[in-house]
Every structure is written in C-alpha cells, then in structure tokens.
Amino acid sequence: MKKTVSVLLTLALLFGLVLALPSAPARAESTPEQELTEAFQNLNAVDSMRMDLDIVLDLSIVMSMGGQTIINMPLNVALNLGMEYQKEPYAMRGQMQMHMSYMGKTEDNQSLMYSEKDGDAVISYSSDDDGATWTKKQSEKASFSMDDMSAVIGSAKEIQKIGTESVDGHDMDVYTAIVDGQYLQKAMNAAGSDNPLSGIVGETGSEDGSNGLGDFEVTIYVDKETKLPVRFSIDLTSMMKDLMDAALKASMDMSEMEGMEVSVDIPTALIDCNLSQFNSVPPIEIPAAAKAAVPAAA
C-alpha cells in the first residue's frame, strides 16, 4: 500500500504544479488568457496561503483465466492534504489523512509534515505517529514553491471562460484549461526516482521520446473581487486508467502467465483543491522534536 500512497502524493504534487500555470502574452483586449495571467500573477505575489487538497480514487482490478474470475480486487482511497505555506522565510506545514479500503480491509493513516530552508538547502520533517517520532531529510529544493512551479510548467492550451458561479457566497469566474500530460512526468521527476509511477510512464512511452500520456483538463475558479484563483478541479480518470493498463500489461509480460486476462475499471480519479488564508497564515514554527531528529541516511 506504500506504493499507492506514493502515487497519490505524486498526484498531489502534480496538482501543485497546476496551481502555477504560466502567464500568456498580454493583449490589448481582455481575454481569458489575460484574465488568468492576472490571477496567477496575484497568486505568485501572495506571501502566505493555505491549500486544502482532496483526492478520491476508486478502482477495481479483475484477473481471470478461462472465463473464470480468479481475483477481484477493489481499491477505494480518499486522501486529504491540508497545507500552509509562507514565502519568506520559506516554510511549510501540513497534515495528510488517508482512508483506504481494499479486499475487505480498511486502513487509516495520517502524517504531519514541515519544511524550512537552511541556507540553500531545504530541510523536510515528517511524522507518522502524531509527532511522537520524526524523520528528517535534506534536499536541494523545496517540494512546494510557487516560483519554481511557474518555471516548470509550460503553456496551457485552450483556455476558456465558461461562466460564473457562486461559491460560499463569493462570485467566481470559471475557466477551463488543457494541460499536456508530459507534466505528470515533471511531477514524478520532482517526487524522486523511487516513485512507482516512473516505471509505468516508461512503459507507455513512444519511440519519439514522449511519455504517451494524454492531455487533461483543469477547471479554475477565480474570485471576482480579489482576482485570486481559489478553487481547482481535475478529472484524472482517463489518465489513471491508461497508467494502470500499462502497468498491468507490463506485469503480465514479465510474469509470462499465458491465458491470464486482466482488466481495470476506474470510475473515479478526482482532485479538488481550495486555496484560502491569503497573506494571513500564522507564522510557521518547526516543532523542537522535529528539529532534533537524526537526519535520514542519503
């Protein structure tokens, strides 16, 4: 199940990358591209904020041979990541909660996360037992940086303004944009080489070097008053099915189990995110116990 957690955290990182879709060239008239440009420039200028990210994944894997079902394995995952971020000095704190059910079993996990800068290095802290013990790691870059994300993501395509909605009493302009699936690879690279999706994407790659993943659509809600993006939604159902199909095909090829039929059904793979507390996040302080932790081996 650790691999499933890593997959979901990759999706969370991918969603973070989408938060910083780059600016389109400015134009004289007000266009959807220009309006989103302003919104994301406003977001990048924010000193602190909170992000609440929800991921829902439902899938079922069925293995059969000779018309007889051998294994029917459903998997249902609900993950919530609440994260607070400040730009200067850089710091992040977060809490992840995950509920998972599979093969008649249920599993609940939660993690506490912090990070800060020490010179040019970024120190990350995590605890899976509510702060009783901590893991400490050092890396060269932060896992969450609005500036870095702006530099990583390429231009979004087909930006459209599709209407207005009222959300929690606030009037929103609603936009859609198409993002190239190659940015999933960028998210995995940022997540590290041990990420399980890296091999899956490799199996879906083509001879021209592309990763074989299709585009996906993100829906963006911009507050009419503050001109800040405050809500995002992504449906990754189709992309996740492609990834799982590729992984299962590779697994069957390696096991050389002739006659085995494998199918995967993914009715739901959704990511929703809400941004709030712009410039009003309380100062982030790393717990003393986390700072005192012994650094993990490289």
Disulfide bonds with the S-S distance in Angstrom:
none
